[in-house]
Structures are given as structure tokens and as C-alpha cells.
Amino acid sequence: MPTNTDIIATLYLAFGNGDIPTVLGILSEDVSWTEAEGLPYGGLYIGRDAVMENVFMKLGSEWNDFSAEAKEYVSQGDSVVAIGQYSGTFLATGKPFVAPFAHIWKMRDGQVHTFQQITDTVLMQAAMS
């Protein structure tokens, strides 16, 4: 049986490969997804469809080579924290960015129940303006 860390590592691998159906399958149907305030995508989204529409579709259509690479995992109980780095180029400006992130994943029954993004929003905003 895969550990919570294994499940989250699979999610990052799928995201990196553009396999969004696998990513969505790891999210619970009623996932609570929080993007950092200070970003155009900032806010709380409830459910897979809301995450797809308000986060993944925008990242896919507004960025070139957007990536979220987890470099380290810290796990305790039902929580997994992924520490890593974003990168990409904003299509409208042609400006690249690199920013550190910490993602807090809370698991329930082998699926993501909640997600919390922590990142340097100023670095991402600079690429968008």
C-alpha cells in the first residue's frame, strides 16, 4: 500500500508529465484547494472541477513550461509537506520566473482532502507584469 508521501510524489510526477487526469484522480471529489493570496489565482476552490477550471487550465493556457518540482517531502500522520520550486514563462510578457514553494497536503482515505500553497507571490507577479 503506498504511503501518503508516495501518493503526493506520484501527483507531482503526473503534473510534470501533463497527466492532469491522474492528478485529479488523486484529489478527493470535495477537495479544498487554497492558492496563495496575491496571485491572480489566489483563493479557495472547492472540488476537482473548480481546481481544474481556476488553477490548472489557467496555468496551462497562460504559462509556457510551467513546472512545480518537489525536492523534499516531510510527512506526519495525514499531512505531507512538499518543498520545491516553481518555474515557467508567462506567455503575455515573455518573462520567466523561479520561486520556492511549500505545499501542505492533507490526506483522507488515500486522496488529497486539502491543499495549501505557500510561495513568494512577488516573484510570480513580476513575471506577469
N, CA, C and O atoms as a GROMACS GRO file, in nm:
protein
  516
    1MET      N    1   0.085  -0.118   0.000
    1MET     CA    2   0.000   0.000   0.000
    1MET      C    3   0.090   0.125   0.000
    1MET      O    4   0.180   0.135   0.083
    2PRO      N    5   0.065   0.218  -0.091
    2PRO     CA    6   0.151   0.337  -0.097
    2PRO      C    7   0.129   0.428   0.023
    2PRO      O    8   0.018   0.439   0.076
    3THR      N    9   0.236   0.493   0.065
    3THR     CA   10   0.227   0.589   0.175
    3THR      C   11   0.170   0.720   0.121
    3THR      O   12   0.161   0.740   0.000
    4ASN      N   13   0.133   0.809   0.212
    4ASN     CA   14   0.085   0.940   0.170
    4ASN      C   15   0.192   1.014   0.090
    4ASN      O   16   0.161   1.082  -0.008
    5THR      N   17   0.318   1.000   0.131
    5THR     CA   18   0.428   1.063   0.057
    5THR      C   19   0.438   1.005  -0.083
    5THR      O   20   0.460   1.079  -0.179
    6ASP      N   21   0.422   0.874  -0.097
    6ASP     CA   22   0.425   0.810  -0.230
    6ASP      C   23   0.314   0.867  -0.319
    6ASP      O   24   0.336   0.893  -0.437
    7ILE      N   25   0.197   0.886  -0.262
    7ILE     CA   26   0.082   0.937  -0.338
    7ILE      C   27   0.111   1.079  -0.387
    7ILE      O   28   0.084   1.112  -0.502
    8ILE      N   29   0.164   1.163  -0.299
    8ILE     CA   30   0.195   1.301  -0.337
    8ILE      C   31   0.309   1.305  -0.438
    8ILE      O   32   0.306   1.386  -0.531
    9ALA      N   33   0.408   1.220  -0.423
    9ALA     CA   34   0.517   1.213  -0.522
    9ALA      C   35   0.462   1.173  -0.659
    9ALA      O   36   0.506   1.225  -0.761
   10THR      N   37   0.366   1.081  -0.661
   10THR     CA   38   0.300   1.041  -0.786
   10THR      C   39   0.226   1.159  -0.848
   10THR      O   40   0.226   1.176  -0.970
   11LEU      N   41   0.162   1.239  -0.764
   11LEU     CA   42   0.090   1.357  -0.812
   11LEU      C   43   0.186   1.454  -0.882
   11LEU      O   44   0.155   1.502  -0.991
   12TYR      N   45   0.301   1.482  -0.821
   12TYR     CA   46   0.398   1.574  -0.884
   12TYR      C   47   0.452   1.516  -1.015
   12TYR      O   48   0.471   1.589  -1.112
   13LEU      N   49   0.478   1.387  -1.018
   13LEU     CA   50   0.526   1.324  -1.140
   13LEU      C   51   0.422   1.336  -1.250
   13LEU      O   52   0.455   1.369  -1.364
   14ALA      N   53   0.297   1.308  -1.217
   14ALA     CA   54   0.189   1.320  -1.316
   14ALA      C   55   0.174   1.463  -1.364
   14ALA      O   56   0.158   1.486  -1.484
   15PHE      N   57   0.178   1.560  -1.274
   15PHE     CA   58   0.167   1.700  -1.312
   15PHE      C   59   0.281   1.738  -1.407
   15PHE      O   60   0.259   1.805  -1.507
   16GLY      N   61   0.402   1.694  -1.374
   16GLY     CA   62   0.518   1.722  -1.458
   16GLY      C   63   0.508   1.661  -1.597
   16GLY      O   64   0.564   1.714  -1.693
   17ASN      N   65   0.436   1.552  -1.608
   17ASN     CA   66   0.416   1.485  -1.737
   17ASN      C   67   0.291   1.532  -1.809
   17ASN      O   68   0.258   1.482  -1.917
   18GLY      N   69   0.221   1.629  -1.750
   18GLY     CA   70   0.098   1.679  -1.812
   18GLY      C   71  -0.020   1.584  -1.799
   18GLY      O   72  -0.118   1.597  -1.872
   19ASP      N   73  -0.010   1.490  -1.708
   19ASP     CA   74  -0.115   1.390  -1.688
   19ASP      C   75  -0.215   1.441  -1.584
   19ASP      O   76  -0.220   1.393  -1.471
   20ILE      N   77  -0.295   1.538  -1.624
   20ILE     CA   78  -0.390   1.602  -1.532
   20ILE      C   79  -0.500   1.506  -1.486
   20ILE      O   80  -0.544   1.518  -1.372
   21PRO      N   81  -0.546   1.411  -1.570
   21PRO     CA   82  -0.646   1.316  -1.518
   21PRO      C   83  -0.595   1.237  -1.396
   21PRO      O   84  -0.672   1.210  -1.304
   22THR      N   85  -0.467   1.200  -1.395
   22THR     CA   86  -0.413   1.130  -1.279
   22THR      C   87  -0.409   1.222  -1.159
   22THR      O   88  -0.442   1.181  -1.048
   23VAL      N   89  -0.367   1.347  -1.180
   23VAL     CA   90  -0.364   1.445  -1.071
   23VAL      C   91  -0.504   1.461  -1.012
   23VAL      O   92  -0.522   1.453  -0.891
   24LEU      N   93  -0.602   1.482  -1.098
   24LEU     CA   94  -0.740   1.500  -1.050
   24LEU      C   95  -0.791   1.376  -0.977
   24LEU      O   96  -0.868   1.388  -0.882
   25GLY      N   97  -0.749   1.259  -1.020
   25GLY     CA   98  -0.790   1.135  -0.956
   25GLY      C   99  -0.735   1.120  -0.815
   25GLY      O  100  -0.791   1.046  -0.733
   26ILE      N  101  -0.625   1.189  -0.786
   26ILE     CA  102  -0.565   1.184  -0.652
   26ILE      C  103  -0.636   1.281  -0.558
   26ILE      O  104  -0.628   1.268  -0.436
   27LEU      N  105  -0.706   1.378  -0.615
   27LEU     CA  106  -0.781   1.474  -0.533
   27LEU      C  107  -0.916   1.415  -0.497
   27LEU      O  108  -0.981   1.350  -0.579
   28SER      N  109  -0.960   1.439  -0.372
   28SER     CA  110  -1.094   1.396  -0.335
   28SER      C  111  -1.195   1.479  -0.413
   28SER      O  112  -1.165   1.590  -0.456
   29GLU      N  113  -1.313   1.425  -0.431
   29GLU     CA  114  -1.416   1.495  -0.508
   29GLU      C  115  -1.447   1.632  -0.448
   29GLU      O  116  -1.479   1.727  -0.520
   30ASP      N  117  -1.438   1.642  -0.314
   30ASP     CA  118  -1.469   1.768  -0.244
   30ASP      C  119  -1.343   1.838  -0.192
   30ASP      O  120  -1.347   1.905  -0.089
   31VAL      N  121  -1.232   1.822  -0.264
   31VAL     CA  122  -1.105   1.880  -0.221
   31VAL      C  123  -1.120   2.029  -0.191
   31VAL      O  124  -1.193   2.101  -0.261
   32SER      N  125  -1.052   2.075  -0.088
   32SER     CA  126  -1.045   2.216  -0.053
   32SER      C  127  -0.905   2.264  -0.091
   32SER      O  128  -0.806   2.224  -0.028
   33TRP      N  129  -0.895   2.349  -0.193
   33TRP     CA  130  -0.768   2.387  -0.254
   33TRP      C  131  -0.746   2.537  -0.235
   33TRP      O  132  -0.826   2.617  -0.284
   34THR      N  133  -0.639   2.576  -0.166
   34THR     CA  134  -0.612   2.716  -0.140
   34THR      C  135  -0.485   2.761  -0.211
   34THR      O  136  -0.375   2.713  -0.182
   35GLU      N  137  -0.502   2.853  -0.306
   35GLU     CA  138  -0.390   2.918  -0.375
   35GLU      C  139  -0.356   3.045  -0.297
   35GLU      O  140  -0.444   3.110  -0.240
   36ALA      N  141  -0.227   3.080  -0.294
   36ALA     CA  142  -0.180   3.194  -0.217
   36ALA      C  143  -0.246   3.324  -0.261
   36ALA      O  144  -0.259   3.352  -0.380
   37GLU      N  145  -0.287   3.403  -0.164
   37GLU     CA  146  -0.337   3.538  -0.193
   37GLU      C  147  -0.221   3.618  -0.252
   37GLU      O  148  -0.105   3.592  -0.222
   38GLY      N  149  -0.255   3.714  -0.335
   38GLY     CA  150  -0.150   3.793  -0.400
   38GLY      C  151  -0.123   3.746  -0.542
   38GLY      O  152  -0.047   3.808  -0.615
   39LEU      N  153  -0.185   3.636  -0.579
   39LEU     CA  154  -0.175   3.585  -0.717
   39LEU      C  155  -0.311   3.598  -0.784
   39LEU      O  156  -0.414   3.599  -0.716
   40PRO      N  157  -0.313   3.609  -0.917
   40PRO     CA  158  -0.443   3.615  -0.985
   40PRO      C  159  -0.529   3.492  -0.958
   40PRO      O  160  -0.651   3.499  -0.966
   41TYR      N  161  -0.466   3.380  -0.927
   41TYR     CA  162  -0.538   3.256  -0.900
   41TYR      C  163  -0.566   3.239  -0.751
   41TYR      O  164  -0.623   3.138  -0.710
   42GLY      N  165  -0.526   3.336  -0.670
   42GLY     CA  166  -0.537   3.325  -0.525
   42GLY      C  167  -0.680   3.306  -0.478
   42GLY      O  168  -0.773   3.367  -0.531
   43GLY      N  169  -0.696   3.221  -0.378
   43GLY     CA  170  -0.828   3.199  -0.321
   43GLY      C  171  -0.852   3.053  -0.291
   43GLY      O  172  -0.764   2.968  -0.306
   44LEU      N  173  -0.973   3.026  -0.247
   44LEU     CA  174  -1.015   2.891  -0.209
   44LEU      C  175  -1.105   2.834  -0.317
   44LEU      O  176  -1.200   2.899  -0.362
   45TYR      N  177  -1.075   2.712  -0.359
   45TYR     CA  178  -1.155   2.641  -0.459
   45TYR      C  179  -1.198   2.509  -0.399
   45TYR      O  180  -1.118   2.436  -0.340
   46ILE      N  181  -1.326   2.477  -0.413
   46ILE     CA  182  -1.381   2.354  -0.358
   46ILE      C  183  -1.420   2.262  -0.474
   46ILE      O  184  -1.498   2.300  -0.561
   47GLY      N  185  -1.365   2.142  -0.472
   47GLY     CA  186  -1.398   2.041  -0.572
   47GLY      C  187  -1.300   2.036  -0.688
   47GLY      O  188  -1.235   2.135  -0.722
   48ARG      N  189  -1.291   1.917  -0.747
   48ARG     CA  190  -1.198   1.895  -0.860
   48ARG      C  191  -1.224   1.989  -0.976
   48ARG      O  192  -1.130   2.045  -1.033
   49ASP      N  193  -1.351   2.007  -1.012
   49ASP     CA  194  -1.383   2.092  -1.127
   49ASP      C  195  -1.336   2.235  -1.104
   49ASP      O  196  -1.285   2.298  -1.197
   50ALA      N  197  -1.352   2.286  -0.984
   50ALA     CA  198  -1.308   2.423  -0.953
   50ALA      C  199  -1.157   2.435  -0.962
   50ALA      O  200  -1.106   2.536  -1.011
   51VAL      N  201  -1.085   2.334  -0.917
   51VAL     CA  202  -0.939   2.336  -0.926
   51VAL      C  203  -0.896   2.330  -1.072
   51VAL      O  204  -0.807   2.403  -1.115
   52MET      N  205  -0.961   2.244  -1.148
   52MET     CA  206  -0.928   2.232  -1.291
   52MET      C  207  -0.950   2.365  -1.362
   52MET      O  208  -0.862   2.412  -1.434
   53GLU      N  209  -1.066   2.425  -1.342
   53GLU     CA  210  -1.102   2.548  -1.413
   53GLU      C  211  -1.022   2.669  -1.369
   53GLU      O  212  -0.977   2.747  -1.453
   54ASN      N  213  -1.003   2.685  -1.238
   54ASN     CA  214  -0.944   2.807  -1.184
   54ASN      C  215  -0.794   2.802  -1.162
   54ASN      O  216  -0.731   2.905  -1.140
   55VAL      N  217  -0.736   2.682  -1.169
   55VAL     CA  218  -0.592   2.670  -1.147
   55VAL      C  219  -0.526   2.603  -1.268
   55VAL      O  220  -0.451   2.667  -1.341
   56PHE      N  221  -0.554   2.477  -1.290
   56PHE     CA  222  -0.481   2.402  -1.393
   56PHE      C  223  -0.502   2.456  -1.534
   56PHE      O  224  -0.406   2.465  -1.611
   57MET      N  225  -0.625   2.492  -1.569
   57MET     CA  226  -0.650   2.544  -1.704
   57MET      C  227  -0.580   2.677  -1.725
   57MET      O  228  -0.531   2.705  -1.834
   58LYS      N  229  -0.576   2.760  -1.622
   58LYS     CA  230  -0.508   2.889  -1.634
   58LYS      C  231  -0.357   2.872  -1.643
   58LYS      O  232  -0.291   2.939  -1.722
   59LEU      N  233  -0.302   2.783  -1.562
   59LEU     CA  234  -0.158   2.758  -1.571
   59LEU      C  235  -0.122   2.705  -1.710
   59LEU      O  236  -0.021   2.745  -1.768
   60GLY      N  237  -0.204   2.617  -1.763
   60GLY     CA  238  -0.178   2.557  -1.893
   60GLY      C  239  -0.194   2.653  -2.009
   60GLY      O  240  -0.127   2.638  -2.111
   61SER      N  241  -0.282   2.753  -1.995
   61SER     CA  242  -0.306   2.845  -2.106
   61SER      C  243  -0.228   2.976  -2.096
   61SER      O  244  -0.211   3.045  -2.196
   62GLU      N  245  -0.181   3.011  -1.976
   62GLU     CA  246  -0.115   3.140  -1.957
   62GLU      C  247   0.037   3.130  -1.940
   62GLU      O  248   0.106   3.232  -1.942
   63TRP      N  249   0.088   3.008  -1.924
   63TRP     CA  250   0.231   2.988  -1.898
   63TRP      C  251   0.291   2.890  -1.998
   63TRP      O  252   0.224   2.798  -2.045
   64ASN      N  253   0.417   2.911  -2.029
   64ASN     CA  254   0.494   2.816  -2.108
   64ASN      C  255   0.588   2.742  -2.014
   64ASN      O  256   0.658   2.803  -1.932
   65ASP      N  257   0.590   2.612  -2.025
   65ASP     CA  258   0.679   2.527  -1.944
   65ASP      C  259   0.663   2.550  -1.794
   65ASP      O  260   0.762   2.548  -1.720
   66PHE      N  261   0.540   2.573  -1.748
   66PHE     CA  262   0.518   2.588  -1.604
   66PHE      C  263   0.548   2.455  -1.536
   66PHE      O  264   0.502   2.350  -1.581
   67SER      N  265   0.625   2.460  -1.429
   67SER     CA  266   0.653   2.336  -1.354
   67SER      C  267   0.651   2.364  -1.205
   67SER      O  268   0.678   2.474  -1.159
   68ALA      N  269   0.618   2.260  -1.132
   68ALA     CA  270   0.621   2.260  -0.986
   68ALA      C  271   0.700   2.135  -0.947
   68ALA      O  272   0.646   2.024  -0.949
   69GLU      N  273   0.826   2.155  -0.913
   69GLU     CA  274   0.915   2.042  -0.885
   69GLU      C  275   0.938   2.030  -0.734
   69GLU      O  276   1.000   2.117  -0.673
   70ALA      N  277   0.886   1.922  -0.677
   70ALA     CA  278   0.908   1.896  -0.534
   70ALA      C  279   1.048   1.838  -0.517
   70ALA      O  280   1.088   1.746  -0.589
   71LYS      N  281   1.120   1.891  -0.421
   71LYS     CA  282   1.257   1.846  -0.396
   71LYS      C  283   1.272   1.772  -0.264
   71LYS      O  284   1.367   1.698  -0.243
   72GLU      N  285   1.175   1.793  -0.174
   72GLU     CA  286   1.182   1.732  -0.041
   72GLU      C  287   1.039   1.714   0.012
   72GLU      O  288   0.951   1.795  -0.015
   73TYR      N  289   1.020   1.606   0.088
   73TYR     CA  290   0.890   1.579   0.149
   73TYR      C  291   0.909   1.561   0.299
   73TYR      O  292   1.006   1.500   0.344
   74VAL      N  293   0.814   1.614   0.376
   74VAL     CA  294   0.811   1.594   0.520
   74VAL      C  295   0.670   1.543   0.550
   74VAL      O  296   0.572   1.606   0.511
   75SER      N  297   0.662   1.430   0.618
   75SER     CA  298   0.532   1.368   0.640
   75SER      C  299   0.512   1.335   0.787
   75SER      O  300   0.603   1.291   0.857
   76GLN      N  301   0.389   1.358   0.833
   76GLN     CA  302   0.350   1.318   0.967
   76GLN      C  303   0.201   1.293   0.967
   76GLN      O  304   0.122   1.381   0.931
   77GLY      N  305   0.162   1.175   1.007
   77GLY     CA  306   0.020   1.141   1.011
   77GLY      C  307  -0.042   1.155   0.873
   77GLY      O  308   0.007   1.098   0.776
   78ASP      N  309  -0.150   1.232   0.864
   78ASP     CA  310  -0.221   1.252   0.738
   78ASP      C  311  -0.171   1.372   0.659
   78ASP      O  312  -0.230   1.408   0.558
   79SER      N  313  -0.062   1.433   0.703
   79SER     CA  314  -0.009   1.553   0.638
   79SER      C  315   0.123   1.524   0.567
   79SER      O  316   0.208   1.452   0.617
   80VAL      N  317   0.136   1.584   0.448
   80VAL     CA  318   0.262   1.579   0.373
   80VAL      C  319   0.294   1.722   0.332
   80VAL      O  320   0.210   1.791   0.274
   81VAL      N  321   0.415   1.766   0.361
   81VAL     CA  322   0.462   1.897   0.314
   81VAL      C  323   0.564   1.872   0.205
   81VAL      O  324   0.661   1.798   0.225
   82ALA      N  325   0.542   1.933   0.090
   82ALA     CA  326   0.637   1.925  -0.020
   82ALA      C  327   0.706   2.060  -0.031
   82ALA      O  328   0.641   2.165  -0.032
   83ILE      N  329   0.838   2.057  -0.038
   83ILE     CA  330   0.918   2.178  -0.052
   83ILE      C  331   0.984   2.171  -0.189
   83ILE      O  332   1.046   2.071  -0.224
   84GLY      N  333   0.969   2.278  -0.266
   84GLY     CA  334   1.023   2.271  -0.401
   84GLY      C  335   1.032   2.406  -0.468
   84GLY      O  336   1.048   2.509  -0.404
   85GLN      N  337   1.022   2.401  -0.601
   85GLN     CA  338   1.044   2.520  -0.682
   85GLN      C  339   0.951   2.524  -0.802
   85GLN      O  340   0.933   2.424  -0.873
   86TYR      N  341   0.890   2.640  -0.822
   86TYR     CA  342   0.814   2.667  -0.944
   86TYR      C  343   0.907   2.728  -1.047
   86TYR      O  344   1.007   2.791  -1.013
   87SER      N  345   0.871   2.710  -1.174
   87SER     CA  346   0.936   2.784  -1.282
   87SER      C  347   0.843   2.787  -1.401
   87SER      O  348   0.753   2.704  -1.414
   88GLY      N  349   0.865   2.882  -1.487
   88GLY     CA  350   0.786   2.895  -1.608
   88GLY      C  351   0.804   3.032  -1.670
   88GLY      O  352   0.872   3.118  -1.613
   89THR      N  353   0.744   3.052  -1.785
   89THR     CA  354   0.748   3.180  -1.855
   89THR      C  355   0.605   3.224  -1.883
   89THR      O  356   0.527   3.149  -1.941
   90PHE      N  357   0.572   3.344  -1.840
   90PHE     CA  358   0.436   3.396  -1.862
   90PHE      C  359   0.424   3.436  -2.008
   90PHE      O  360   0.502   3.517  -2.058
   91LEU      N  361   0.327   3.379  -2.077
   91LEU     CA  362   0.313   3.399  -2.221
   91LEU      C  363   0.288   3.544  -2.260
   91LEU      O  364   0.344   3.592  -2.359
   92ALA      N  365   0.208   3.616  -2.185
   92ALA     CA  366   0.171   3.754  -2.221
   92ALA      C  367   0.289   3.850  -2.215
   92ALA      O  368   0.291   3.950  -2.288
   93THR      N  369   0.388   3.821  -2.130
   93THR     CA  370   0.503   3.912  -2.114
   93THR      C  371   0.633   3.852  -2.166
   93THR      O  372   0.728   3.926  -2.195
   94GLY      N  373   0.638   3.721  -2.177
   94GLY     CA  374   0.763   3.654  -2.216
   94GLY      C  375   0.864   3.649  -2.103
   94GLY      O  376   0.979   3.612  -2.125
   95LYS      N  377   0.823   3.686  -1.982
   95LYS     CA  378   0.915   3.689  -1.868
   95LYS      C  379   0.913   3.556  -1.792
   95LYS      O  380   0.807   3.503  -1.761
   96PRO      N  381   1.033   3.504  -1.762
   96PRO     CA  382   1.041   3.381  -1.683
   96PRO      C  383   1.040   3.412  -1.533
   96PRO      O  384   1.064   3.526  -1.491
   97PHE      N  385   1.013   3.309  -1.456
   97PHE     CA  386   1.025   3.323  -1.310
   97PHE      C  387   1.066   3.190  -1.250
   97PHE      O  388   1.045   3.084  -1.308
   98VAL      N  389   1.126   3.199  -1.133
   98VAL     CA  390   1.158   3.084  -1.048
   98VAL      C  391   1.124   3.128  -0.907
   98VAL      O  392   1.164   3.236  -0.864
   99ALA      N  393   1.050   3.045  -0.834
   99ALA     CA  394   1.011   3.080  -0.698
   99ALA      C  395   1.004   2.954  -0.613
   99ALA      O  396   0.960   2.850  -0.661
  100PRO      N  397   1.045   2.963  -0.488
  100PRO     CA  398   1.032   2.850  -0.397
  100PRO      C  399   0.886   2.832  -0.355
  100PRO      O  400   0.808   2.926  -0.357
  101PHE      N  401   0.852   2.709  -0.318
  101PHE     CA  402   0.719   2.685  -0.263
  101PHE      C  403   0.725   2.583  -0.151
  101PHE      O  404   0.818   2.503  -0.140
  102ALA      N  405   0.621   2.588  -0.068
  102ALA     CA  406   0.590   2.481   0.028
  102ALA      C  407   0.442   2.452   0.005
  102ALA      O  408   0.359   2.542   0.006
  103HIS      N  409   0.412   2.327  -0.014
  103HIS     CA  410   0.273   2.282  -0.031
  103HIS      C  411   0.237   2.194   0.086
  103HIS      O  412   0.310   2.101   0.120
  104ILE      N  413   0.125   2.222   0.147
  104ILE     CA  414   0.077   2.141   0.259
  104ILE      C  415  -0.041   2.059   0.209
  104ILE      O  416  -0.145   2.114   0.172
  105TRP      N  417  -0.024   1.929   0.208
  105TRP     CA  418  -0.125   1.835   0.162
  105TRP      C  419  -0.181   1.760   0.282
  105TRP      O  420  -0.104   1.707   0.362
  106LYS      N  421  -0.312   1.756   0.295
  106LYS     CA  422  -0.378   1.676   0.399
  106LYS      C  423  -0.455   1.565   0.329
  106LYS      O  424  -0.535   1.590   0.239
  107MET      N  425  -0.429   1.443   0.373
  107MET     CA  426  -0.484   1.325   0.307
  107MET      C  427  -0.601   1.268   0.385
  107MET      O  428  -0.611   1.281   0.507
  108ARG      N  429  -0.691   1.203   0.311
  108ARG     CA  430  -0.803   1.130   0.370
  108ARG      C  431  -0.832   1.012   0.278
  108ARG      O  432  -0.861   1.032   0.160
  109ASP      N  433  -0.824   0.892   0.330
  109ASP     CA  434  -0.856   0.770   0.254
  109ASP      C  435  -0.776   0.762   0.123
  109ASP      O  436  -0.830   0.723   0.020
  110GLY      N  437  -0.648   0.798   0.129
  110GLY     CA  438  -0.561   0.785   0.012
  110GLY      C  439  -0.576   0.893  -0.092
  110GLY      O  440  -0.519   0.882  -0.201
  111GLN      N  441  -0.653   0.998  -0.062
  111GLN     CA  442  -0.670   1.109  -0.156
  111GLN      C  443  -0.642   1.241  -0.084
  111GLN      O  444  -0.646   1.250   0.038
  112VAL      N  445  -0.614   1.344  -0.165
  112VAL     CA  446  -0.593   1.477  -0.110
  112VAL      C  447  -0.727   1.535  -0.068
  112VAL      O  448  -0.820   1.546  -0.149
  113HIS      N  449  -0.735   1.573   0.058
  113HIS     CA  450  -0.856   1.637   0.111
  113HIS      C  451  -0.841   1.789   0.113
  113HIS      O  452  -0.935   1.862   0.081
  114THR      N  453  -0.721   1.838   0.151
  114THR     CA  454  -0.694   1.982   0.147
  114THR      C  455  -0.554   2.008   0.094
  114THR      O  456  -0.463   1.927   0.110
  115PHE      N  457  -0.541   2.124   0.030
  115PHE     CA  458  -0.413   2.171  -0.024
  115PHE      C  459  -0.398   2.317   0.014
  115PHE      O  460  -0.492   2.395   0.004
  116GLN      N  461  -0.278   2.354   0.060
  116GLN     CA  462  -0.245   2.493   0.094
  116GLN      C  463  -0.114   2.528   0.027
  116GLN      O  464  -0.013   2.460   0.047
  117GLN      N  465  -0.113   2.635  -0.052
  117GLN     CA  466   0.007   2.681  -0.123
  117GLN      C  467   0.072   2.795  -0.046
  117GLN      O  468   0.005   2.889  -0.002
  118ILE      N  469   0.204   2.785  -0.031
  118ILE     CA  470   0.284   2.894   0.024
  118ILE      C  471   0.396   2.919  -0.076
  118ILE      O  472   0.472   2.828  -0.109
  119THR      N  473   0.405   3.044  -0.124
  119THR     CA  474   0.508   3.077  -0.222
  119THR      C  475   0.538   3.226  -0.217
  119THR      O  476   0.464   3.303  -0.156
  120ASP      N  477   0.645   3.265  -0.283
  120ASP     CA  478   0.681   3.406  -0.296
  120ASP      C  479   0.603   3.463  -0.413
  120ASP      O  480   0.647   3.454  -0.528
  121THR      N  481   0.488   3.521  -0.384
  121THR     CA  482   0.399   3.570  -0.490
  121THR      C  483   0.460   3.686  -0.567
  121THR      O  484   0.426   3.708  -0.683
  122VAL      N  485   0.550   3.762  -0.504
  122VAL     CA  486   0.612   3.876  -0.573
  122VAL      C  487   0.692   3.829  -0.694
  122VAL      O  488   0.691   3.895  -0.798
  123LEU      N  489   0.761   3.717  -0.682
  123LEU     CA  490   0.840   3.666  -0.795
  123LEU      C  491   0.752   3.625  -0.911
  123LEU      O  492   0.787   3.649  -1.027
  124MET      N  493   0.640   3.564  -0.882
  124MET     CA  494   0.549   3.523  -0.988
  124MET      C  495   0.481   3.646  -1.049
  124MET      O  496   0.468   3.655  -1.171
  125GLN      N  497   0.440   3.740  -0.967
  125GLN     CA  498   0.376   3.863  -1.014
  125GLN      C  499   0.470   3.943  -1.105
  125GLN      O  500   0.424   4.003  -1.202
  126ALA      N  501   0.600   3.943  -1.074
  126ALA     CA  502   0.696   4.018  -1.156
  126ALA      C  503   0.699   3.964  -1.300
  126ALA      O  504   0.714   4.040  -1.395
  127ALA      N  505   0.685   3.834  -1.314
  127ALA     CA  506   0.683   3.774  -1.449
  127ALA      C  507   0.555   3.808  -1.522
  127ALA      O  508   0.552   3.808  -1.645
  128MET      N  509   0.450   3.838  -1.449
  128MET     CA  510   0.319   3.864  -1.509
  128MET      C  511   0.296   4.011  -1.544
  128MET      O  512   0.195   4.046  -1.604
  129SER      N  513   0.392   4.097  -1.506
  129SER     CA  514   0.370   4.240  -1.533
  129SER      C  515   0.483   4.300  -1.616
  129SER      O  516   0.480   4.419  -1.648
   0.00000   0.00000   0.00000
